[in-house]
Amino acid sequence: MDGQARQSFLGMPAVLVSPTIREVIETAKRVGRSSVAVLITGETGSGKEIIARAIHHFSQRSAKPWVDINCGALPDQLMESELFGHERGAFSGADTAKPGLFELANGGTLFLDEVGELDARMQVKLLRVLDGVPYYRLGGQRKVAVDVRVIAATNQDLEQQIAMGRFRADLYHRLNQYHVRVPPLRERMEDILPLAEYFLRQHSEEAILDGSAQAALQHHHWPGNIRELRNAIAHAVLAAKDYEIRAHDLPPFSTLVAARPGAGALQLDGVERETILEALDRVGGHQQRAADLLGISRRTLSHKLKIYRMHQEEAAYQ
């Protein structure tokens, strides 16, 4: 693997082999030179955070702070305090004043991962700050003004969320001054084996992937993308009886989708459904364990299951 195929952005390693992902990195270089807000879209586990870090790495703010937060990881009532800070006594348990992430990122970049998870009230406040309006910390009496570049990412279709009344159109357009799409792993097949080798080296210097394992990895559809691949390699290292990893050492969901001559394009929803149901079956229906196995969040898993149930109900009336 040449030097250009392996890079690191803010300490996060990136394997960049396929022309597709290298083109995305070139886009990150160009966008990094500007100060526009960037919206990064892509499926869960496709590498959106690496691209966000690359944009900061190539920007004029690279020597300034990089701050990131997953907008779906905190309860809604804590998100405001996390982003905008609070003063002592602002609420029960606020024993000391605390600056928010916007203040911590002043002069640098704030990365809002899974921005589509923000509730309506937080969307309004975020829009005002992005428009340059100073804000108060919770319980504060002094306005705070910051200079922060915002990069946001989501695996949701925000235009669909807008149509459903779940996301503000004005916030979407403010975040989407430039759009970067991160392609899923199935659209960059050249990256699969180099990524697998990289993850393998994290566990063992001696282990190798035999031909059957390599074929299974290349034939899988990877609905969980890079995160699923990483978990599959970790599973295989533990399952293998020696240093040679074979196809049967990979987890069962890694062989669900084999190449079928004449099958044509696979439908992602059907593939996802089979993969998720297989994972749930393996862990006795435990959603958190199934999500961990698939390399996705439990919230994402629950959302997909809800969609599948709705489709089943619709089919029942057709």
C-alpha positions in Angstrom: 0.0 0.0 0.0 1.6 3.3 -1.1 2.0 6.3 1.2 -1.0 8.1 -0.4 -3.2 5.1 0.3 -2.6 5.5 4.1 -3.1 8.9 5.7 -4.1 10.2 9.1 -6.4 13.1 9.8 -6.3 14.4 13.4 -5.1 11.1 14.6 -7.7 9.0 12.8 -6.2 6.7 10.2 -7.7 6.5 6.7 -7.2 3.8 4.0 -7.6 5.5 0.6 -7.2 3.1 -2.3 -10.1 3.4 -4.6 -10.4 6.3 -7.1 -13.8 7.0 -5.7 -12.6 7.7 -2.1 -9.5 9.5 -3.3 -11.8 11.9 -5.3 -13.7 12.6 -2.1 -10.4 13.5 -0.3 -9.5 15.8 -3.2 -12.9 17.5 -2.6 -12.1 17.8 1.1 -8.9 19.6 0.2 -10.7 22.1 -2.0 -13.5 22.7 0.5 -11.0 22.9 3.3 -9.5 26.1 1.8 -12.9 27.9 2.1 -14.9 28.8 5.2 -18.3 27.5 4.1 -20.4 25.2 6.2 -20.3 21.7 4.9 -22.9 18.9 5.1 -21.5 15.4 4.7 -24.0 12.6 3.9 -23.5 8.9 3.7 -24.7 5.6 5.2 -23.8 4.6 8.8 -20.2 3.5 9.1 -19.1 4.8 5.7 -16.5 7.2 7.0 -18.2 10.6 7.3 -16.1 11.6 10.3 -12.8 10.9 8.5 -13.9 13.3 5.7 -14.9 15.9 8.2 -11.5 15.6 9.9 -9.8 15.8 6.5 -11.6 19.1 5.7 -10.4 20.6 9.0 -6.9 19.1 8.4 -6.6 20.9 5.0 -8.2 24.2 6.3 -6.6 27.4 7.5 -8.1 26.5 10.9 -6.1 23.3 11.2 -3.9 24.7 14.0 -7.1 25.7 15.9 -9.4 23.5 17.9 -11.3 20.5 16.5 -14.4 19.7 18.5 -17.0 17.0 17.7 -20.2 15.8 19.2 -22.8 13.1 18.2 -26.1 14.8 18.3 -27.9 11.5 18.8 -25.8 10.5 21.8 -27.3 12.8 24.4 -30.8 13.4 25.7 -32.4 16.5 24.2 -32.4 18.3 27.5 -28.6 18.0 27.8 -27.7 19.0 24.3 -28.3 22.7 24.8 -25.9 22.8 27.8 -23.4 20.7 25.9 -23.4 23.0 22.9 -23.8 26.4 24.5 -22.6 25.9 28.0 -24.1 26.9 31.4 -23.5 29.0 34.4 -23.3 27.8 38.0 -26.7 27.1 39.3 -28.4 27.1 35.9 -30.0 23.8 36.8 -29.8 21.1 39.4 -26.3 19.7 39.5 -24.7 22.7 37.8 -22.2 23.3 40.6 -19.7 25.1 38.3 -19.9 27.1 35.2 -19.0 25.2 32.0 -18.2 26.6 28.5 -20.1 25.0 25.6 -18.6 23.3 22.6 -19.1 26.4 20.5 -16.8 28.3 22.9 -14.3 25.4 23.0 -14.2 25.4 19.2 -13.7 29.1 18.8 -11.4 29.8 15.9 -11.6 26.2 14.8 -14.2 23.6 13.6 -17.2 22.1 15.3 -18.3 18.8 13.9 -22.0 17.9 14.4 -22.4 14.2 13.7 -25.9 12.9 13.1 -27.3 16.4 13.0 -30.7 15.1 11.9 -31.3 13.9 15.4 -31.6 17.4 16.8 -35.0 18.3 18.2 -37.0 21.3 16.8 -36.0 23.7 19.6 -32.3 23.0 19.2 -32.6 23.4 15.5 -33.9 27.0 16.0 -31.1 27.9 18.4 -28.4 26.3 16.2 -29.6 28.3 13.2 -29.3 31.6 15.1 -25.8 30.8 16.1 -24.8 29.8 12.6 -26.2 33.1 11.4 -23.7 34.8 13.7 -26.1 35.8 16.5 -24.4 35.9 19.9 -26.0 33.6 22.5 -26.3 33.1 26.2 -25.1 30.2 28.2 -27.9 28.5 30.1 -28.5 30.7 33.1 -26.1 33.3 31.7 -26.5 37.1 31.5 -23.6 37.8 29.2 -23.8 37.1 25.5 -21.1 34.9 23.9 -19.9 35.5 20.3 -17.8 32.9 18.5 -16.0 32.3 15.2 -16.6 28.6 14.4 -16.8 26.7 11.2 -19.5 24.0 11.4 -19.3 20.7 9.6 -22.4 18.5 9.9 -23.0 14.9 9.0 -26.0 12.7 8.7 -27.1 9.3 7.4 -30.7 10.6 7.0 -32.3 12.1 4.0 -32.8 15.6 5.4 -34.9 16.7 2.4 -37.3 13.9 3.2 -37.2 14.9 6.9 -38.1 18.5 5.8 -41.1 17.2 3.9 -42.2 15.3 7.0 -41.8 18.4 9.1 -39.0 17.0 11.2 -36.2 19.2 10.1 -36.1 22.9 9.3 -35.5 23.9 5.7 -33.7 27.1 6.6 -31.3 25.1 8.8 -30.7 22.6 6.1 -29.8 25.3 3.6 -27.5 27.0 6.1 -25.6 23.7 6.8 -25.6 22.7 3.2 -23.5 25.5 1.7 -21.4 22.7 0.3 -22.5 19.0 0.1 -20.1 16.1 0.3 -21.4 12.6 -0.3 -19.3 9.7 1.1 -19.9 6.6 -1.0 -20.8 3.3 0.7 -18.3 0.6 0.8 -20.1 -1.4 -2.0 -19.4 1.5 -4.4 -15.6 1.4 -3.6 -14.8 -2.3 -3.8 -11.1 -1.6 -4.2 -11.1 -0.5 -0.6 -12.5 -3.7 1.0 -9.3 -5.9 1.1 -6.9 -3.0 2.0 -9.3 -2.0 4.8 -9.6 -5.7 5.9 -5.8 -6.0 6.0 -5.5 -2.8 8.0 -8.0 -4.1 10.6 -6.3 -7.5 10.6 -2.9 -5.9 11.5 -4.5 -4.3 14.5 -5.1 -7.7 15.9 -2.3 -9.8 14.6 1.0 -9.4 12.6 1.0 -13.0 11.5 -2.7 -13.6 10.4 -3.6 -13.8 6.7 -6.8 -13.9 4.8 -7.0 -16.9 2.5 -8.6 -16.9 -0.9 -12.0 -18.0 0.4 -12.1 -15.3 3.0 -11.1 -12.6 0.5 -13.8 -13.8 -1.9 -16.4 -13.7 0.9 -15.4 -10.2 1.9 -15.6 -8.9 -1.7 -19.0 -10.6 -2.4 -20.7 -9.1 0.7 -22.9 -6.1 0.3 -21.7 -4.4 3.5 -24.9 -2.6 4.7 -22.9 -1.6 7.8 -20.0 -0.4 5.7 -16.5 0.1 7.2 -17.7 -0.4 10.8 -19.3 -3.8 9.9 -16.1 -4.8 8.1 -14.0 -3.9 11.2 -16.3 -6.0 13.4 -16.2 -8.9 10.9 -12.4 -9.0 11.0 -12.3 -8.8 14.8 -14.8 -11.8 14.9 -12.7 -13.8 12.4 -9.5 -13.4 14.3 -11.1 -14.8 17.4 -12.9 -17.6 15.5 -9.8 -18.8 13.5 -8.0 -21.8 14.9 -4.7 -20.7 13.4 -3.2 -17.7 11.6 -4.9 -18.5 8.4 -8.4 -16.9 8.3 -10.9 -18.7 6.1 -14.4 -17.8 4.9 -16.1 -19.9 7.7 -14.2 -17.9 10.3 -16.1 -14.7 9.3 -19.4 -14.0 11.0 -22.5 -15.5 9.3 -23.8 -12.1 8.2 -20.7 -11.6 6.2 -21.8 -14.4 3.8 -25.5 -13.6 3.5 -25.1 -11.7 0.3 -23.1 -13.8 -2.2 -22.7 -12.8 -5.8 -25.5 -14.4 -7.9 -25.0 -14.6 -11.7 -27.8 -12.8 -13.5 -29.3 -11.6 -10.2 -28.9 -7.9 -11.3 -28.7 -5.1 -8.8 -29.5 -6.0 -5.2 -32.1 -4.0 -3.4 -30.4 -2.5 -0.3 -33.6 -2.6 1.9 -33.9 -6.3 1.3 -30.3 -6.9 2.0 -30.4 -4.9 5.2 -33.5 -6.7 6.3 -32.0 -10.1 5.9 -28.8 -9.0 7.6 -30.6 -7.4 10.5 -32.9 -10.3 11.0 -30.0 -12.7 11.0 -28.1 -10.6 13.6 -31.2 -10.5 15.8 -31.7 -14.2 15.5 -28.0 -14.8 16.5 -28.4 -12.7 19.7 -31.9 -13.9 20.7 -33.6 -10.7 19.7 -31.5 -8.4 21.9 -31.5 -5.1 19.9 -28.4 -3.6 21.5 -26.3 -6.7 21.0 -27.6 -7.0 17.4 -26.7 -3.3 16.8 -23.2 -3.9 18.2 -22.8 -6.9 15.9 -23.8 -5.0 12.9 -21.7 -1.9 13.8 -24.7 0.5 13.9 -26.3 2.4 16.7 -29.4 1.0 18.5 -31.3 4.1 17.5 -30.5 3.3 13.8 -31.5 -0.3 14.3 -34.8 0.6 15.9 -35.6 3.1 13.1 -35.0 0.5 10.4 -37.1 -2.1 12.2 -39.9 0.5 12.5 -39.7 1.1 8.7 -39.7 -2.6 7.9 -42.8 -3.1 10.1 -44.6 -0.2 8.3 -43.8 -1.8 5.0 -45.2 -5.1 6.2 -48.4 -3.4 7.3 -48.7 -1.6 4.0 -48.2 -4.9 2.1 -50.9 -6.6 4.1 -53.5 -4.1 2.8 -52.4 -4.3 -0.9 
